[in-house]
């Protein structure tokens, strides 16, 4: 998409970008004062790929600023330019009105700019206080003063309203608390700008509420907060201002209060309602006529992970697996693929009863699995798009039978086009792709193997609404062509939109299974809550 693809400015469009840079949305607004950070006309290229082209960003004290755009829009690149990870090709960065040239992340942090990433980059075997003060430990007689360190950490935690023991081991806390500790560390170094990159992707509603409480305290203290999230409701709940990017270019800056979600999505994806309509499509069609199951699991279980579970999967059917975090969804997926070994039960594929001892056995039986841990179990960051895409197919052939070059070229080109992977460069390194485009490459990796059963664990987590819609449409299309799909997602609306049949999990066991015939989110939550009430009543008998 070129700059001419951006919708033309009109008198009734607030905040439209102009040749003079982004302008605030029209209508009454508070005077934001002087930006604490201003990025002007930032451009960055990787080889022949223009990651950013003349992008500007203004951050004001005491505001939460949402950085919005599809995966591949340039959000991560812009953040890394601001924090000294990437060197800019052209443009200017001003901090407090003074021009800066950050050569390293340490230089950016020294100027008061701190980042907390989706994957917490702390040391789990150290204490909370040790992580907060790492590299800045108070010393007495040349030795680390642990009492002083704990006192200082406790004071910072108290200021943020966090009830966390400074002397506790960080790794003993859930990921939500670890993220809050990472924020506390940033506050302790007197950050003027705090960048939160997808901080809520693995949090439940109570944990999100706690994070937002901390963010509001920091906003009141005058910190400028950059909030990157694909959860639009959260963006509207916590953010004051937004900057929208598309294809590495600035679309506009505008106030959140003056922007509807429909307007935002249209500007993010640069398309009108034909794509948005897909988000509200009817649930998948009724399950196909029953015949011989593609896969039958009987009493499948693993001690400490999943109680004995029965499940049948049929060709052309989407099974939606719903449940809260920790309910056993992922554990079921891993057992079906042979990634974990079952202690009990058996699996039949096409009526042939065999133990799936490894993922290789599953692949041989045309079962594919895309893990929720995209970073740890999927993406090989320093390999190319083509190498990542063809990894499973090459493994199934064996390393002594390399894929012919002509076949490699054809397959990669076909799936780049079919899945709209950006940039459309088979030689691009995976680490340079956005999360959504990395997810598409991982899907292509398994589709290349032509599976009969595709198990997708959180395939749309942490990706933008445009990529999410494309993946949902792909799942529906694959099922229509006869593929069986197990679809796991924490977003119940998404599970209901796609599935023919629902499996509801709780406490690492299946508690319900029913056709997706007029089922609502409330119905699913009532099933989960009803099970919880039943267990509580039994406990008091």
MIDO-167037 format. One line per field, with one value per residue (C-alpha): chain; residue number from 0; x, y, z. Coordinates in steps of 0.001 Angstrom, whole numbers. Each point is the difference from the previous one (the first is absolute). Last residue first. Layout:
BEGIN
mol A|...
seq NUM|...
X X|...
Y Y|...
Z Z|...
***
This chain:
BEGIN
mol A|A|A|A|A|A|A|A|A|A|A|A|A|A|A|A|A|A|A|A|A|A|A|A|A|A|A|A|A|A|A|A|A|A|A|A|A|A|A|A|A|A|A|A|A|A|A|A|A|A|A|A|A|A|A|A|A|A|A|A|A|A|A|A|A|A|A|A|A|A|A|A|A|A|A|A|A|A|A|A|A|A|A|A|A|A|A|A|A|A|A|A|A|A|A|A|A|A|A|A|A|A|A|A|A|A|A|A|A|A|A|A|A|A|A|A|A|A|A|A|A|A|A|A|A|A|A|A|A|A|A|A|A|A|A|A|A|A|A|A|A|A|A|A|A|A|A|A|A|A|A|A|A|A|A|A|A|A|A|A|A|A|A|A|A|A|A|A|A|A|A|A|A|A|A|A|A|A|A|A|A|A|A|A|A|A|A|A|A|A|A|A|A|A|A|A|A|A|A|A|A|A|A|A|A|A|A|A|A|A|A|A|A|A|A|A|A|A|A|A|A|A|A|A|A|A|A|A|A|A|A|A|A|A|A|A|A|A|A|A|A|A|A|A|A|A|A|A|A|A|A|A|A|A|A|A|A|A|A|A|A|A|A|A|A|A|A|A|A|A|A|A|A|A|A|A|A|A|A|A|A|A|A|A|A|A|A|A|A|A|A|A|A|A|A|A|A|A|A|A|A|A|A|A|A|A|A|A|A|A|A|A|A|A|A|A|A|A|A|A|A|A|A|A|A|A|A|A|A|A|A|A|A|A|A|A|A|A|A|A|A|A|A|A|A|A|A|A|A|A|A|A|A|A|A|A|A|A|A|A|A|A|A|A|A|A|A|A|A|A|A|A|A|A|A|A|A|A|A|A|A|A|A|A|A|A|A|A|A|A|A|A|A|A|A|A|A|A|A|A|A|A|A|A|A|A|A|A|A|A|A|A|A|A|A|A|A|A|A|A|A|A|A|A|A|A|A|A|A|A|A|A|A|A|A|A|A|A|A|A|A|A|A|A|A|A|A|A|A|A|A|A|A|A|A|A|A|A|A|A|A|A|A|A|A|A|A|A|A|A|A|A|A|A|A|A|A|A|A|A|A|A|A|A|A|A|A|A|A|A|A|A|A|A|A|A|A|A|A|A|A|A|A|A|A|A|A|A|A|A|A|A|A|A|A|A|A|A|A|A|A|A|A|A|A|A|A|A|A|A|A|A|A|A|A|A|A|A|A|A|A
seq 540|539|538|537|536|535|534|533|532|531|530|529|528|527|526|525|524|523|522|521|520|519|518|517|516|515|514|513|512|511|510|509|508|507|506|505|504|503|502|501|500|499|498|497|496|495|494|493|492|491|490|489|488|487|486|485|484|483|482|481|480|479|478|477|476|475|474|473|472|471|470|469|468|467|466|465|464|463|462|461|460|459|458|457|456|455|454|453|452|451|450|449|448|447|446|445|444|443|442|441|440|439|438|437|436|435|434|433|432|431|430|429|428|427|426|425|424|423|422|421|420|419|418|417|416|415|414|413|412|411|410|409|408|407|406|405|404|403|402|401|400|399|398|397|396|395|394|393|392|391|390|389|388|387|386|385|384|383|382|381|380|379|378|377|376|375|374|373|372|371|370|369|368|367|366|365|364|363|362|361|360|359|358|357|356|355|354|353|352|351|350|349|348|347|346|345|344|343|342|341|340|339|338|337|336|335|334|333|332|331|330|329|328|327|326|325|324|323|322|321|320|319|318|317|316|315|314|313|312|311|310|309|308|307|306|305|304|303|302|301|300|299|298|297|296|295|294|293|292|291|290|289|288|287|286|285|284|283|282|281|280|279|278|277|276|275|274|273|272|271|270|269|268|267|266|265|264|263|262|261|260|259|258|257|256|255|254|253|252|251|250|249|248|247|246|245|244|243|242|241|240|239|238|237|236|235|234|233|232|231|230|229|228|227|226|225|224|223|222|221|220|219|218|217|216|215|214|213|212|211|210|209|208|207|206|205|204|203|202|201|200|199|198|197|196|195|194|193|192|191|190|189|188|187|186|185|184|183|182|181|180|179|178|177|176|175|174|173|172|171|170|169|168|167|166|165|164|163|162|161|160|159|158|157|156|155|154|153|152|151|150|149|148|147|146|145|144|143|142|141|140|139|138|137|136|135|134|133|132|131|130|129|128|127|126|125|124|123|122|121|120|119|118|117|116|115|114|113|112|111|110|109|108|107|106|105|104|103|102|101|100|99|98|97|96|95|94|93|92|91|90|89|88|87|86|85|84|83|82|81|80|79|78|77|76|75|74|73|72|71|70|69|68|67|66|65|64|63|62|61|60|59|58|57|56|55|54|53|52|51|50|49|48|47|46|45|44|43|42|41|40|39|38|37|36|35|34|33|32|31|30|29|28|27|26|25|24|23|22|21|20|19|18|17|16|15|14|13|12|11|10|9|8|7|6|5|4|3|2|1|0
X -21926|2028|2476|-2869|-1501|3340|441|-3510|613|3177|-1796|-2725|2626|1540|-3375|-1236|3045|-776|-3652|978|2269|-2995|-964|-2512|907|3670|-498|821|2843|322|2323|3219|2840|2945|-1821|-2641|-436|-2943|-45|-2156|-1137|-348|2513|953|-1999|-366|3767|525|-2603|1597|3328|2395|470|375|-1087|191|-379|-1029|727|-2757|107|-2604|2206|2946|-2185|-1274|3536|1215|-2784|1058|3626|-883|-2155|2803|2454|-2298|-821|3602|1976|701|-1805|-1455|1234|-772|607|-799|-212|-248|-1294|149|3357|1320|3656|100|-2907|2278|2734|-2649|-1517|3447|519|-3380|983|3224|-2127|-2137|2993|1729|2836|3652|767|-1163|2842|-1131|1081|-3546|-929|-3666|473|-2591|-1792|-3327|-972|-565|2790|2690|-1433|403|3451|1292|-1410|1297|3520|397|-1326|2473|2816|-737|-788|2981|-179|2795|-1559|-3135|-3162|-2121|2719|156|-3754|146|2798|-1374|-1484|2889|2527|-2054|-557|3723|1799|1305|-3296|-888|-3684|-2048|624|1446|-1219|-3362|-832|-3684|1144|-1061|-657|-307|-1418|541|750|3707|-249|-1357|2836|2507|-1715|966|-1323|-3456|-1218|-1731|-3564|-854|-3655|988|2215|-712|1388|380|-543|2256|3453|88|3332|303|608|-2008|-2345|-3209|1942|1231|-3501|-1485|2696|-644|-3677|487|-1907|3119|-1348|-3782|-1825|-1088|1114|-1709|-193|-151|-1284|901|1036|-1101|1568|-1015|1020|239|2106|1779|1149|2571|3311|994|-29|-638|-3258|-1775|-2910|-976|1137|-1527|1353|-1341|-3270|-1779|-3199|-2068|-1505|1830|-348|-2430|1370|2536|-1374|-1413|2344|554|3744|-437|-1938|3149|1755|-2675|-543|2673|3714|3031|519|779|-2163|-3063|686|162|-3130|-1942|1335|-1346|2430|-453|769|3182|1457|1744|3316|-124|866|3745|1813|1689|-2804|-2642|504|-2542|1025|-2307|-907|-1580|252|-1283|-3494|77|3220|-1354|-3116|2214|2047|2856|2279|2915|-138|2564|-41|1133|670|-1524|-677|-3705|999|2075|-2923|-2272|2446|106|-3800|62|2332|-2313|-3025|1933|798|-3672|-1010|2535|3485|1956|-421|-189|3473|-18|2978|-105|2290|647|1231|1380|1561|1434|2216|-2403|-2920|1590|618|-3622|-1117|2072|-1509|-3466|958|1193|-3290|-1954|2324|-844|2443|2456|2409|522|1316|-1410|2159|-1841|-3375|-2699|-3109|143|-1628|2461|1493|108|2080|2417|393|438|2754|1867|-320|1030|3119|896|-232|1914|2970|2193|3602|2692|-198|-3705|-1552|-3349|-685|-289|798|-3112|-2022|-3487|1199|1785|-3092|-2299|2460|2242|-787|-2398|2500|-1903|-900|-3775|-1364|-2647|2625|472|1872|1724|777|1522|3006|2228|-2450|548|3784|-317|-2092|3033|1062|-2675|334|-1786|-1201|-1088|-3609|-561|1008|169|528|709|-381|2090|1503|-872|2203|-1983|121|442|-3330|-1744|985|-1047|-3421|-376|981|-2486|-2853|913|-3288|1213|-2621|-2922|70|-349|2398|-2158|1190|-731|471|1597|2898|-513|1311|144|654|1099|521|1871|128|486|764|1067|1103|2844|2620|-1600|-1093|-699|-1607|-1020|-1660|9|-17|-1032|444|-977|-2420|-712|-3467|-2907|-2631|-3185|-2289|-3249|-688|2279|2499|3625|2192|2655|2744|242|-843|-3240|-1185|-3724|-821|-3719|-1678|-2889|1913|1385|3502|449|-70|3532|545|1952|2762|626|-1326
Y -31814|3204|-1131|-1128|3497|1515|-2461|744|3724|-341|-2104|2607|2711|-1809|-822|3513|1458|-2055|1095|3627|-150|-1151|-3367|149|-3448|-639|-3721|-1139|-1229|669|-370|-1058|-68|2148|2091|1028|-755|526|-1863|1701|-1262|1731|2673|3312|2818|-1776|-332|3637|1272|-2136|1794|-2264|-1972|-3609|-1196|-3704|-203|-2856|656|-661|2990|1877|-581|1647|2970|576|-120|2417|2471|-28|517|2956|1571|-284|1568|3026|204|72|-2825|-736|-3323|-1009|-3606|-743|-3755|-1172|-3757|-841|-3442|-1470|1652|1235|358|3515|886|-575|2479|2339|356|819|2586|1557|235|1783|2428|734|406|2453|-1170|1029|-2946|-2338|1037|1099|-2377|-1035|3673|923|2378|-769|-3339|233|-3577|-1201|2146|-1076|-3508|-258|1622|-2396|-3053|963|905|-3116|-2229|1483|-447|-3679|-799|-1739|-3780|-863|2306|-2110|528|852|2325|1789|550|1277|2506|1349|3225|789|-421|2160|2766|72|-1384|2164|134|-3662|501|-2850|-1457|2835|3083|-1260|-1632|-647|-2982|-743|-3734|-2176|-3513|-1806|-3428|419|3403|-1711|-2535|2861|1847|-2904|-3181|164|-3402|-1960|-1113|132|1011|2946|1271|-1709|1482|-1856|432|643|1364|2095|1217|3707|1394|-2971|2219|-899|182|3518|1207|-1403|1698|3260|5|-1279|2653|1997|3178|-193|-2364|-521|-2558|560|-3048|945|-2818|-875|-3552|-1203|202|-2142|719|-1840|1434|-1540|2863|2393|1434|-1339|-3597|-200|-925|-1479|-2168|-729|2327|-582|1642|269|-1443|-2429|1589|2801|2417|3286|2332|2869|3115|2175|2803|3011|2725|2984|376|-687|3258|1877|-1252|1231|3068|2265|-473|1848|-2593|2393|2837|-2220|-1516|3418|1302|-3102|313|3541|2891|3269|-1404|-1608|3323|0|-533|-1015|-2474|-106|-2427|-3371|-1948|1697|1995|1586|2275|74|2307|-441|-3767|-2204|-1265|622|-1970|-2754|-362|-117|-2964|38|1781|2436|2610|2818|1681|3579|298|3004|-1490|-274|-2129|-2227|-563|-691|-2599|-1763|-251|-1186|-2843|-992|-50|-2097|-2516|-241|-492|-2755|728|-1614|2707|2828|1574|154|2411|2399|2992|2226|3544|2246|-3017|684|-3105|-1288|425|-2393|-2549|377|-702|-3192|-893|497|-2358|-2604|347|-791|-2886|-1793|222|-2685|1074|3353|-1517|1846|2552|3055|-1438|1074|1995|2528|3411|1749|2055|-3155|-1780|2937|121|-3774|104|2703|-1901|-3308|1576|1718|-3297|-1827|2367|-1448|26|2663|1284|586|-286|872|-2204|1857|-2797|-1916|2156|-1193|-3523|-227|1387|-2637|-2743|-1765|-3378|1539|2466|2672|466|-460|-1163|2571|2714|2676|2987|2929|3520|2330|1360|-2625|-2608|1219|-211|-3500|-1048|876|2588|2496|3214|2779|3482|2099|1137|-2202|-2967|681|-2717|1075|-1570|-2139|-3482|-776|-2379|-2802|-1146|3560|263|2371|-1992|-3205|1505|1088|-3471|-1627|2188|-235|-1057|-3589|-1233|2342|3456|1919|1659|982|3032|68|3589|1732|1478|191|-2338|1130|-2358|518|-2530|954|-3501|-2878|-3656|725|-3412|-99|-789|823|3635|2585|3441|2369|3247|1620|-1834|2183|-980|1936|1900|3587|857|-2428|2779|-1887|-817|1382|-1154|-959|-2814|1034|708|-2267|1541|3153|-1885|-993|-2953|-76|619|343|-1031|2366|2381|-2815|-1372|-2680|-3649|-1452|-2104|2837|-593|-3369|-3436
Z 52015|-12|-2672|-2197|76|-1000|-2862|-1282|233|-2090|-2573|-185|-456|-2984|-1558|801|-1739|-3096|-48|556|-3042|-2007|-1469|-2846|-1247|653|580|3544|2198|3708|2993|-1710|2486|980|2626|-2516|-3676|-2373|-3316|-2620|-3390|-3351|932|-1605|1563|3324|450|-1008|2432|2717|-312|1944|-3206|-1075|-3456|-837|-3766|-2303|-3671|-2525|-2371|2062|3042|-1757|-1022|3543|1358|-2689|803|3659|-1025|-2223|2693|2554|-2457|-360|3714|1108|1518|3667|131|-3380|-257|3679|-371|-3522|-604|-3714|-947|-3518|-603|-3372|1123|-1505|2299|2985|-902|-1481|3452|1385|-2753|848|3666|-948|-1998|3024|2300|-2320|-2220|421|2284|-2761|-2287|-3466|-2783|-988|-503|-93|2916|1146|-223|-1846|905|-3583|-1457|2453|-253|-3783|-56|2665|-1738|-3455|1108|2104|-2788|-2480|2529|540|3652|1564|495|2470|2608|252|-2011|3065|1294|-3353|55|3587|-739|-3285|1364|2306|-2811|-2378|2556|664|3022|2859|1886|55|798|1394|3431|2094|-1884|-1195|3316|-799|-2059|-3582|-261|-3099|-367|-3301|1478|-724|1702|3121|39|-346|2842|2267|1599|-1541|1161|-2720|-574|-3698|-443|-2250|2826|3327|3190|3281|3711|2968|727|-3171|-1333|-768|-3493|-1283|-1979|1868|3265|-783|-860|3214|2117|-1824|924|3556|1964|852|-1564|-246|-2287|-3573|-2584|-3347|-2239|-3672|-2200|-3585|829|3425|3453|2972|3591|3310|2823|2997|2240|-1402|1192|3420|-1203|-3718|-1683|-3004|1133|-3586|-2789|-3435|-3134|-3541|1192|-2324|-1202|1403|-2493|172|2976|-450|-1620|1786|2128|-1879|-1165|2250|-516|-3707|-336|982|-3115|-2436|2168|-1369|-325|1279|2749|2832|-1305|-312|3418|1662|-1668|1082|3539|166|355|1880|3458|-1315|-1069|-3367|-1748|-3638|-2758|497|-2243|536|-1651|2144|3172|2345|2875|2989|2870|3425|536|2861|-837|-3748|-453|2238|-2149|-3097|1157|-2528|2454|16|2772|48|3405|716|3738|1773|3433|-871|-2994|2265|2359|-2992|-1350|3377|90|-3622|979|2837|-2310|-2516|2748|945|-3656|-701|-1281|-2853|-2672|2542|-304|-3824|-86|2947|-603|3020|-621|2758|1702|3429|240|2668|-2382|-2502|2761|1130|-3572|-44|3391|-1516|-2826|2506|1877|-3166|-878|3227|2936|1129|-2749|1736|3219|3010|1839|-1297|1136|-2435|931|-2818|496|-2293|2824|2107|-2653|-161|3792|209|-2637|1941|3274|-1618|-1512|3251|1843|-2739|145|-2740|1138|-574|3600|-552|-3425|-1581|-3055|-3303|-2482|1028|2398|-970|-685|3351|1736|-1547|900|-2504|-1600|-2538|-1516|-1944|-3647|263|-3357|-986|319|2649|-1419|1692|-1247|2609|-1919|1597|-1218|-3546|432|1471|-3025|-2158|-2584|993|-1979|1848|-923|2972|468|3048|-2106|-3748|-2594|-3579|-3424|-2298|-143|3621|1964|1617|3641|1289|1835|-2420|-3077|1749|707|-3629|-1216|2354|-1278|-3698|-1610|-303|2429|-432|1506|3256|2412|2969|1988|3714|1089|2999|-1933|-3775|-2697|-3628|-2921|-3609|-2778|-3200|-1493|2431|-782|-3583|-1300|-2568|2635|3325|-217|2684|-305|2816|-1103|3454|3324|2928|3629|3137|-2209|1112|1295|-407|-100|827|-2900|-1417|-3565|-2877|353|491|-3001|-1442|-2121|-2131|-3199|1650|2074|721|3684|-476|-3271|-763|-2242|-2091|-404|-2604|1074|58|-3123|-1626|2547|-1552|859
***
